[in-house]
Amino acid sequence: MKKLFFLAATLFACVAMYGADIANAIPEGWTYISNDPDKYPDPSYYKDGGIKMNFPGIGIQSPEFAPTNETVNIYFTIKLNKNQKNNDGNDAKSFTAYGLNANGDVVAEKDMDVDAAGDWAIPVLGPNIVAIRLIMTAYPTDGESFYNANLLAVSVDGVDDPEPVDPPTPELDQLTVADAVAAIEAMEPKAESDKEYIVKGIIKSIAEVSVENGNATFDIVDKGGNAVLTVFRCYFLNGDKFSAEDQIWVGAEVEIQGKLKSWQNNDNSITPELTKGKLLSIEAATGIEDIEMRSLDLNAPMFNVLGQQVDASFRGVVIQNGKKYILR
């Protein structure tokens, strides 16, 4: 029965975060083969949801299965891409399947020309075959143009389908507000962390909930703590946009995922920020006595740090309702 191990249809979106990790591109048990491991090592260079076979000698090998003397079929799906290189007089068939025994020796091989994208199969017959190796041995050609191939899917008769291999979810460091502020204070002005963190705190004040932009800016503190972290333009749960101003409130306990940033104000002072964030959880806090539970008047007059009244077109640190905020 033909069984397909799809190489990366649902995993390709994770490449940006985790890099081109071959473990996320090949099903469990399969291994990548390179004719030039220094230039194209494992993890493999791949794109468009599959392994890019951009030079002859690149391929993959199946996991071992029960020894068999019967024909083993290897099925594969490829996409072809125009290649400006020529074949350099190489008359080899474009793909070769090798049958391997338990010692890793080649005991059978079968090759074929591939001249179009789509599904292909190569039958291999030999003694005590326990694994199949598939190699692009020459550039595929349709008689006019040469191509390199993207290997999108592969399977072998008789090998059970494994569970899909999902990319690992990295465990993010969890920080208190005080820890986050201390980390930001150790950063250079205007610097932003390379990775994301999870920060848990209590909403102390809310500068803005913008339904138009779908995000919110507010300050959080630790329970009983003095350090203040500004959460700048944070999105709602699951990264959704805010749809109402009352979706967050002063005194709520929140967990937020985002990056740490050392925001430099016009007067060169630093505001510790959590930016590019989203809410992971929000709930009513209990036992909170040091949070000022009051609504802010968003129409109250604003002043700069010199005490001069400004309007919403001002950019920089402003004081409104007795609190400092940043207008950008």
Secondary structure, DSSP 4 states (H G I P E B T S, - for coil): ----EE-STTTGGGHHHH-S-GGGTS-TT-EEE-S-TTTS-SSPPEETTEEEE-STTEEEEPPP---BSS-EEEEEEEEEEEE-S--TT--S-SEEEEEE-TTS-EEEEEEE---SSEEEEEEE--TTB-EEEEEE-S--B-SS-EEEEEEEEEEETTPPPPPP-PPP-PPPPEEEHHHHHHHHHTSPTT-B-SS-EEEEEEEEEEEEEETTTTEEEEEEE-TT---EEEEEEEB-GGGPPP--GGGS-TTEEEEEEEEEEEEEPTTS-EEEEEEEEEEEEEEE-SS--SS------TTS-EE-TTS-EE-TT--EEEEETTEEEEE-
